[in-house]
Structures are given as structure tokens and as C-alpha cells.
Amino acid sequence: MRLFISQPMRDKTNEEIQTERNWIIAKMQHVYGNDIEVIDSFFKDAPHDAKPLWFLGKSFELLSTADIVYFAKDWDKYRGCCMEHEAAVRYEIGIIHHFDDDVR
């Protein structure tokens, strides 16, 4: 099962982003076992002058290969995550939402 992680990244450090991703990956492996293949959608080496639509375009390309999408905490407050959510809904990709009772 190919997993795409949609998570807010604006104003977060690479370390904060990676810590959250690692938590999500561990949680998904706990639920689904080792059948999870994580799609690397964290663009650490993006061009310095890349605009938000550049990131979204790359994300859509990767999202097209996903079986399931995990939407991280506060996804609904960020434009890119909302657009990824809309695409997942319209293209019938499985969705898992972060729940507030999840503990990190």
C-alpha cells in the first residue's frame, strides 16, 4: 500500500516536519504492518526560489501514485493540504484524517 502524507510545512523547520512524518509513519506501520510504502513528498532539496504552486504540482504528481493519504494535524488550515484533500476525494484515493485524540 503506497502512503502519501499531507502535512502542513509552512513556517516549520525540516526537523519539525521530519519528526511529524516519522510519527505518522510509525503509526501507519502499527496499523497496517510493513505493507506500507511511504511516498517521499518532503522536498528537502527544492529550488531556493520555488513557489507554492511548484510544491503543489510535485505533490499532485506523487499523490497520483498513492493508495491512501494521511492528512496530518491542522491540514484543513493550509491551502496545499486542502487542495490535496480535494484531489484525493475527487479521484477516490483512500483518506485517513488526523484525530485530535492521537497522542504524539
Rosetta blueprint (number, residue, H / E / L):
1 M L
2 R E
3 L E
4 F E
5 I E
6 S E
7 Q L
8 P L
9 M L
10 R L
11 D L
12 K L
13 T L
14 N H
15 E H
16 E H
17 I H
18 Q H
19 T H
20 E H
21 R H
22 N H
23 W H
24 I H
25 I H
26 A H
27 K H
28 M H
29 Q H
30 H H
31 V H
32 Y H
33 G H
34 N H
35 D H
36 I L
37 E E
38 V E
39 I L
40 D L
41 S L
42 F L
43 F L
44 K L
45 D L
46 A L
47 P L
48 H L
49 D L
50 A L
51 K L
52 P H
53 L H
54 W H
55 F H
56 L H
57 G H
58 K H
59 S H
60 F H
61 E H
62 L H
63 L H
64 S L
65 T L
66 A L
67 D L
68 I E
69 V E
70 Y E
71 F E
72 A L
73 K L
74 D L
75 W H
76 D H
77 K H
78 Y L
79 R H
80 G H
81 C H
82 C H
83 M H
84 E H
85 H H
86 E H
87 A H
88 A H
89 V H
90 R H
91 Y L
92 E L
93 I L
94 G E
95 I E
96 I E
97 H E
98 H L
99 F L
100 D L
101 D L
102 D L
103 V L
104 R L
